[in-house]
Amino acid sequence: MKKYIFNSLIAATILFAAACKPEIESAAGTTAGQANFSKYIAVGNSLTSGYADNGLYLEGQKVAFPNLIADKMKTVGGGSFTSPFFTDAQASGSGYLQLTALVNGVPTITPVAGTAYLPTGKLAKYTGAEIQNLGIPGMRLDLAFDPTFTFSAANVYFDRLLPDAQVGKTNYSQFIQGKNHTFFSLWLGNNDVLGYATNGGVTTDATNVLTDKATFSFLYSNMLNILTAGGQKGIVATIPDVTAIPFFNTVTIPAILTGAKLPLTTSIYIQTATGPRVATAADLFTLSFQTAAPLLLGKPNAAGAPYGFHPANPVESKWVLDKDEVIKVKDYVLSYNSTIKSLANTKGLAVADAYTFLNQVKAGVVLNGIAIDARFIQGGAFSLDGVHLTPRGNAAMANLFIDAINNKYGSTIPVVDISQYRGTKFPN
């Protein structure tokens, strides 16, 4: 892959007007501790923006975890926090998925059309006040430093936040500068491995390659240099184990065979880098295959071999993260997280360990008396795309960040009551 080389001295040129204050007393019994929350910015990707149910829409934006954190920060001196919300007339945003029926455990998921698109195919520009939620769906750490500046034009969510004069001339690392922030959250790097994983280990473009480990470390250091150039404090988050999300744990071999009304002893063949072979439980079929399977399975090729049931016509690699690719993905995630923790420690920053937390969610946890887990639809934590969080999942993630901030800086930001936020929205 192309390695983006970026001048690590760029951070030295960034000046932030606001300096950290050592102690801020707020409402009775509360304190900001050693942090200054008066201007908080959130840097990240789709998870930061509030993307959910395979789209960015107003309800999801409003319950994005940074918005929930910022609301609680107000009790300890936090200021206003502006997000680039769609208007009420554009509430469906880019469109999203909706659960319209659930019969005997079989879901019917229906797309809701987006209402924010222009005839050009782009999203209507955000024209409100300066924003502090800077999350861009699809953003990767490597593309944040894109020297060609093409990603801002190719990504409709990034394009929406830029004046026309800056589209194609600005990358994300430049976009987040000059915000005069006093505190930040950074959750980037997920897509540097997730794109590869969700595409079944098939690399077709810059959005689904694995970012080289050394390049990741170099660029993450640059990102932190930018965000802490004025001595600001903040919090970073680790990258989840992608195999802990419903996208890879819903479409199992028994579920495929049961759906096809075939004996559970039937072999399913998959394509791998070393050739076709019989699938095992160590191979993870993507959630996307749930929709594709009825249209593909058993269909004969020109030689008469049925799709998925013969080594001459195996399930394509794009539909499955095979066991060797799983091992590779896990290795990259652990490497990225080691970099994140090490650099955060060097900078004296708080760490929200999303990797550990979401693995706990996979097993099932009880938070504020609410049981959540990583099951598709029923678990309550993940939305209908199997990757992004529900409102309840966002509330739980906000609390993970808040606890880490309080523990690091001695602040007393109150936690979110997750019982006030829904999981999957079931049909009436």
N, C-alpha and C positions, 0 to 999 in steps of 0.2 A: 504494500500500500504506500501511497504518498505520505511522507513524513513532513509535517508542517514545522518548519524551523522559524522560531519567533524570537526576537531579541528580548532576552530576559531582563534587559535594563529598562524596558518600557515602563515598568511600574515606578521607576524613579522619576518619571516625567509627570506622573499623575499627582495633582494636588487636591486635597480634600479640605474644605473650609472648616468642617466641624471636628473638634478634638474630643477624645473620650474624657468624660468626667469620672473621677474616682468613686464618687458616692452620690446617689440621688435618693432623697427621701420622698416618698409619694404618699398615697393614702395611708391612714393609720395602720400600723403593723406591717406595712409592706415596704420593700426596698428594691432598688435596682442592683444593689450590691456593687461590684466593681465594674459594671457595664453601664452603657448609656444607650437607652432604647429610643431616644427622641426621634431618630430617623432610621428606620429599619428598612433594608432592601432584601428581597429574596431572589437569588440567582439560581437558575436551574432549567429544567426541561418541562415535559408535559405534566409530570407529577407536581411540580411547583405551580404550574398554571391553573390546575384544576380540571385538566382533561380527564374525561371519564366516559364509559360506554362507547368507546371508539369515536369520540368527538369532543370538541370544545364548545360548551354551551353555557348559558347564563347560570343555571342552577349549580353546575359543577364549579364554575368560577367562584361563586360566592362562598363555597365551602372548601376551597383550596386550603391546605393546611397552613400556609403562611398568613392567610387572612384570619384564621382562627387564633394563631399565635399573636398576631398584631393586636387583635381585639383584647386579649388578656394582658398584653404589654402595657396597655393604657393605665392599668392600676399601679404601674411602677415607673411612670414617667414617659411611656411610649406616646408618640405623636400620631397623627393621622396616617393611614396606609391606603394608598390608592391602587386599585387594580384596573386593568383595561377591560372593564365589563362590556359585553354586548348590550345594546339598548334593549328595552322591552320588546320593541318591534323586531329585533334580531335575536330573540331569546333562544331560538334553536341553533344559533351560531353556525358551526360548520356541519351540523347534523349529528345525530347520535343514534344509538340502538335502544330499543324499548322492549321490555318483556310484555307481550300481549296475551300469552296463555301459558299455563303450566299444567299439563294433563298427564297424570301418572308419572310425574318426574321428567316428562319430555317437554322442553321449552319451545315456545314459538317466539322468536325474536324478530322484531320488525324495525326497519330503519325509519327514522324521522328525518324529513328533509331539512336541510339547513336554510335559514332565512337571512343569512348575512352575506350571501354571495352577490357579487356584481356580475353584469353580463360578460365581463372579461374572464370570469372564473376565479378571480381573486376575492378576498374578503374585504368588506367595507372597512375603511381606515378607522382606527380609534382616534378620536379628536378631543378627548377630555384632558383633564389636568395631568401633570407629570406623574408617571406611575412608579410604584415601588415593588410591585410584583412583576419581576422581569422574566418569568418563566416562559420559555418558547418550546412548544411541542416539537419533538424531533431533534432538539439540540443535542449535540455530542461535544465532548471536550475538544476533540481534534477540529471539528467544524467551527468551534467557537473562535479559533484562531485562523480560520480559512484565509490564506493570503490572496486568493482570487476574488473574494467578496461575493461569490456567486450564490452562496446559500441564502443570503437575505432576499434575493429575488426568486429563488426556487421554492422557498418555504413560505406558504401563504400566511402563516401565523406571525412570522418575523416581518414579512412585508407589511402586514396590517399595522404594525407599531412604528413604522418608519415613514418620515416624509418622503415623497417621491424622489426628491433630490438625493436621498441617502441610500435608496434601494440599489443593490448591486455595487455599492461603494463603501459599505460598512460591514464589519464582522461583529460577532457577539461580544468579543473581548473589548471592542471599542464602544459598543452600545451601552455596556454596564458602567462605563467610566464617567466621572464627573457628576455623580449623584449626590455628593456631599453627605454621604451616609455616616451614621455613628455606630451602626451594628448591621451585620449581614448574616444570612444563611446561604449555604452553598450545597446544592445537591445535584452535581453533574457527574457524568461517567457511566450512568446506567445504560444509555443508548450505545456507548462504545462497545458493549458486549451484547446488549439486548437485540439489536438489529440483526446481528449474526445468528443469534439463537432462534428468534422467532421466524427467521427465514430458513430454518432447518439446516443451518451451517452452509447454506449456498450464498456465495458472495457475488453480487451483480453490480453494485455501485458503492459509492462512498458512505452510504447509510447502513450498510450491512457487513462491513469489514470489522475485524477485531483491531482495535488500536494497539499498536506495538507497546509493550510494557514500558520500555525506556522512554518512548515518546509521551506516554500517559504521565509518567512521573515528572518529566520536564515541563509539560504544559500545565499540569495541576499546580506545580510550584509557581509558574508564571501567574496563574489565576489568583492564587493566594497573595502573591506580591501586589497585584493590582488592588485587591479588596482590602488589604491591610496597610496600604502605602501611607495612610495618615495615622497609623497606630490603632485602627479600629479593631474592636473585638468582634467575635462572631462564632458561628457554629457550622460545622460541616457534617455531612452524613455519609455513611458507608453505602456501598452498592449491594442491593439484595441478591441473594442466591436466586437466579432466574428460574431454577427448577422448583422453587417453593411457591410459585404462583399458579393459579388455576389454568393458565394458558398451556401448561405442560403436564397437568395432572388430572385432566378431565376426560380426555379421549383415550381410554385404555383399550388394550386388546380385547378383553371380555366385552366391553361396551360396544366396540366395533362389530364383533361377531354376533352379539345379541341383537344389535340393530339390523344386521343383515340376515337374521334368523338362521344362523349357521351354528353347527356344534362348536362348543368352546375348544375342542381339540383341533379345529381347523388352523392350518398354518397361514400366517400373513407374511408375505415377502416384502422386504424393503430394500431400496438401493442405498449402498454405502460407498465410501471411497475405495473400498477393496472389492466391490462387486455386490450382487444381490445375495441376501441371506434371510433366514427366518427371523422375524422380529421377536424380541424378548421383553420382559418387564423393565429392563434397563434402558430400553429405547423409548423416547418420549414423543408421542404424537402431538402435533400442535392443535390448539383449539380450532384453528381454521379448517382442519380436516373434518370436523364434525359436520360442516355444511357440504364439503366437497365429497365426502365418502359415499353418500347415496347415489351421486351422479357418476362416480368413477368405479367403485368396487364391482368386480365381476365383468366389466366391459371387456370384450376380447380385442386384442390387437390384430394386426394383419395376419399374424401366424395363428390366431385363434386362442392365444394364451389369455386367461382372464386376469384383469387388472387386480393386483394385490394378492392373488392366490397362485401365482406361478412365477418361478425365478426369471422367466423370460419377459415378464411384464410386472415388475415390482412397483410398490408405492414409491413415488418420486421422493428424492431426498428433501425437497422443499417442505414436505409435509411431516417430517420427523427429524428430531434431534437424536441421532443414534448415540449409543453408549460411549463411543470414542469422542464424539463431539461434546457430549455432556461433560466428560472428564476435562476436555480442553477448556470449555466455558468456565467450569468451576476453578480451574487453575488461574485463568485470567482474572476472575472476580477476586480471588484471594490475593493475587498480586496487586491489583488496583487498591483493594482495601488496606493492604499493608502500607502502600504509598500514602493513602489518605490519612491514616492514623499517625504515621510517622511525621508527615509534614504539619499536621494539626498540632501535634505535640511540640514540634520545634517552634511553632508560632504561638503556642499557649492558647489554642482555641478549644472550644467544646466540641465533642463528637457525639452525634446521634447514631447509635449502632443499628441502622435499619436492617443490616444483614442478620444479626442475631434476633432482632425483634420479629421480623417476618418469618423466620424459621420457627419461632415460638408460635406465631399465629397459625402457621401450617398445622402444627400439632393441636392447636386449640387453646385459647386463653379466655379468662373471664376478667373484664375490665369494667369498673363501675357497676358491677352486677350484671353486665351484658356479656354473654358468651359469643365470641367471634372465632372464625377459623377461615381457612383458605379454600373451602369447597366452592365450586362454581355455583352461583345464585344463592344457595342456602347458607353459605358461610357468613355473609354480611360484610366482609372486609373488602372484597374486590368487585369491581363493576362488571358489566356484561362483556367487556373485551378481554377479561381474564388477566389483565395486566395492571390497570389503574384502579385507584381506590374509590370506594363509595363515600358518601358523606360521613358515615360512621368510621370507615377506614381512615379518612382524613383527620377526623377528630382524634383517633388513637395515635396517628402519626404526629399530630400537633403536640400531644402530651409527651411523646418520646422526646421531641425537641425541647419542650419546656423543662422537663425533668433534667435533661443534660445541661441546659443553660443554667438552671438554678444551682445544680451541683458544682458547676465550674466557677461561676461568678458570685455565688452567695446571694443571688436574687431570690425573690419570693413571688414569681409570676404564678398566678393560680392556674390550675389545670382546667381542661375542658370537660364538661359533663357529656360523655359520649352517648348517653341515653337520649339526648335531645336530637340526635342525628340518625337518619335512616340508613339501613343497609340497602339491599336490592329493593327496588320499587316493584311490588307485585301488582298484577292487574286487579281491578276492582271486581 
